[in-house]
Amino acid sequence: MKWEGDRESDNVEDRRGGGGGGGGFGIGGKSVGLGTVAIALVASLIFGVDPGTVLGVLGGGSPAPQVQQPRDPNAPRANDRESRFIYTVLGYTEDVWKEQFRAQGGSYRPPVLVLFDGRTPTACGTGNSATGPFYCPADSKVYIDLSFFRLMQQRFKVGGEFAQAYVIAHEVGHHVQNLLGISDKVHNAQGRVSETQGNALSVKLELQADCLAGVWAYHTNQKEAILEGGDIEQALATATAIGDDALQRQARGEVVPDSFTHGSSAQRVRWFKRGIDSGDVQQCNTFEASQL
């Protein structure tokens, strides 16, 4: 992925500092390795379980809170390659969605992206690195612990910069849904239906975010020519690895479609491809699609 030298966003809140460290989480005096953290990640993605709870059970005790050391607000902006990549990708999303909203007579308010280590407070509760990147509609912020990308590479054998950009763009897609009022409609509807029907609505919301990530990629590549050979394949491999069926199969050896909340591997690939092939937001209406 070609990105170096392009505009970097200023809408980044860097909370990283002296907290955390080591190869795992400290749980009840024990060290929990990547394999255990991955189980917690799978549980949180599939079942909505607090990964801290899972880690506590697997580690033989209650999760010891990991203190997030606040970064000095006067400290120089991080200038390492990984940080600059995040700033640049967020800048790309701002450019695309600003233009898309303007074309429809609207105004885009970009989210703040928060970089953190371990755990951090959010308006949606405590953010935990084992949950993976997430969007909190209550404060319009995207939260990312960059160790998630290393975990994806080590545990699921997927990665690369464009795959990481796809993950970020997916979370920004949730912000777009929030601005458009789609998220509220879905959450309100979920309160009136069964758990299975609520899960089905969640799948449509997530697949739409995948499609919006594809729309972002299409327009960014048209303007900045970011794509290199193998980039799209990286993103598709990531979408495949984090499909509900793939995660469930890895976690417990069986697949329960009624419990899906993000969509199957094939569905995630299909909707991301629809977005990146068309560049058309109108193609992302998962809620009226005859087939997901």
N, C-alpha and C positions, 0 to 999 in steps of 0.2 A: 504494500500500500504506500503510495507516494503522498506525503503530507508535510514534510519538513519545509519550513519557510512560510507557510500559510498563516492566516490570521489566527491568533489565540484569543479565546474568550476571557473576559474578566469576571464572569459570573461563577467563579469557583471559590469555595470556602474550604481552606485546607486546615483540617483539625489534626493532622498527623503530628506526632511529636515524639516524646520519650516513652510513651506507653507501649505495652505489648512486648514483643521480642520472643525469640526462640522459635522452635518448629511446631509448637502446638499450644493448646489452651491449658491453663492450670486449673484442674478440676479436683477439688477436695484434696489438694496436696499431690495429685498425680498429674502426669503429663499425658495429654491425649494427642495421638498422632493424626496424620492426614487421613488415614483410612477411616477413623472414627468420626472426624470432622465431616468427611464426605457422606457418611451415613446420616449425620444430622442435617446436612445440606439437602439430601434426598428427601428426608422426612419433612423438612420445612417447605420444600417446593411442591411436594405432592399432597401432603395432608394438612398444611397450615399449622404444623406443630412448632412451638418455639424451640429452635435448635439448642438453646441453652438447657432446656429440660431434658432433651435427648442426651446431650453430652453429660449431664449430671447422672443420669441412669447408667450410661455406659461406663462412666468413669468411677462409679461406686460412691458417689456423694453428690452434694448440691454444687452447682456451678459457682465457683468463686468469681465475683465480679472483677472484671479487668478494667482498671482505671484508665480512662482516656485523658492523657496529659494534654492540656490545651496548647496549641501552637501560639507562640508570641505573635500577636497581630502586626507587630512592627518588624517581624523577621522578613528577610528578603524572600521574594516569590521563588518557589522551588524551580530549578532550572534543569533538572535531569531529564533524560529523553522520555521516560515513562510519564512524567508529569506533563511535559510539553505536548505529548501525544493526546492526553486527556483534554487539555485546554483547546487544542486544535480541533478535535472531533466535536467538542461542544460548540465551538465557533461555527463549524460546518452546519450543525443542526439549527443554530440560530439563523443563519443565512437562508437556509431552505424554508423553514417554517415562517419566517418573517415574510418571505415572498409569497408563499402559499396563502397565508392569511390575507395579505394585501390584495391578492388577486380576487379574493371573495369579498372585498370591502371591509375586512376585519383588521385587527391589530394583535400582533403576537407578543405575549409577555413571556420571555424565556425563563426557564427554571434556574435555580442555583444548584450547582453540583457540589456535593460535600465529599471530600476525601477524608477518610478516617482509618484508624487502626483499631481492630478488635471490636469495641462497642462504642456507641455514641448516642446521646439523647436526641430524639426526634419528636415531632408533634404526633407521630403515630406510635409512640412507645420507644423502647430501647432498640436501636439498630444494632444488629449483630453480624459480624463478618461471615459467619457460617450460613446466613440466609442468602448470601449473594447480593448483587446490586438490586436496589429497589427504589421505587418512587413513592413518596408520601404526599398525597393530595392535600393534607391539612396544612402543610407549610410550603407546598410547591417546590420541593427539593428532591433531587436524585442523590442517593447515597451509595458510595462505592468504597469498599476496602479492596485495594488493588491486589491483595493476596488471593482474591477469588480467581483472578485470571491464571495465576500460577497453579492453583488447585485444579482448575479446569484442564490445564495441560497435563498435570501429573496423574489425575484420577481418571479423566475421560478422554485423554489423548487428543484434545482439540485445542486450537489456539491460533495465534497469528494476529497481527494488528487489525486486519479488517474484521476478523471474528470478534475481537474486542470492541471495535467500533459498532458492530451490529448489536451487541449487548447494550451499549450505551444508547444507541438510537432507539432500541426497543423501549427502554425506560423513559426516554424523552417522548416516545409515542404515547405513553400513558399520560404524560403531561398535556399533550395535545388533546387527548380524549377528555381530560379533566376540564380544559378550557372550553371545549365544545359542549360540555354538559353530558357527555355520553356516560362517563363513569358514575355520576350521580343517578342517572336513570337505571343503570344496571344494578347498582347497589340497592336502590329502592325496590326494584322488581324482585331482587333476591329475597327480600324480607317477606314477600307474599307467596312464595312458591316452596316446593319441597327442596330438600338438600340436593337431590339428583338434578332437578331443574335449575337450581342455583349454580351448581357446578357447570352445567351446560352453558349458562350465561357467562360464567367466568371464562370458559374456553373461548367463546366468541370475542370477549374483550381482549384476551391475550393474543389471539390470532390476528385481530385487527391491529394490535400494536406491532406484531411481526410484519404485517403488510406495510404499515406506516414507516417502519425501519427500512423496508425495501424502497419505498417512495423517496425517503431521504437519500439512500445510496444512489438511486437513479439521478436525481437532480444534482447531487454533489459531484458525481462523476462527470455529468454533462458540463459543469462549470469549471471543475478543478482537475479533471482527469486523474483521479486518485487510484483507480483500479489497475492492478498488475495481474499477471498470470497466476492463477491459483487462488486469488482473493475470494471470488464468489464461492468456490468450492470449500474454502475455510468456513465461511459463514454457513453454508448448507450443512457442513459436517457438525458445526456447533448446534444448529437447529435440530439436527437428528439426535445428537447426544442428549439434549435436554428436553426431548419429547416425553410426555408423561408415561407412555408405554415403555420407553427405554429405561427411564429412571425406576419405574416400578419393577421391571424385570430384574434390574440390577439389585434393587433393594430387597426384594422378597421372592423373586423367581416366578411371579405370576402377574398378570395384567388385569385390572378391574376398570373398564372404560367408564362406568358410572361415577367413579371417583376422580376422573380427569378434571383438572382445573386450568391447564395451560394448552392442551391439545396434544395429539400424537406427533411422533416424529414426522410422518408423512404430511400431516396437516400444517405443521410449522414451516416445513420446507415449501409446501405449496403456496402458502400465503405470503411468505417472504419473497418468493419468486414472482408472484403476481404483482407485488409492489415494485420490485426492481426492474421487471420487464416493461411495465406500463408507465411508471412514474405518475400515476393518476390516483389521487385520493379517493375518487368515486369508486374505484375498483376494490376498495378495502371495506366495503359494507358487509361484514360477516353476518350481521344480524338478519339480513334478508337473503342470504345465500341459500340456494336449494341444497347445496352440498358443501360441507366444510373440507 
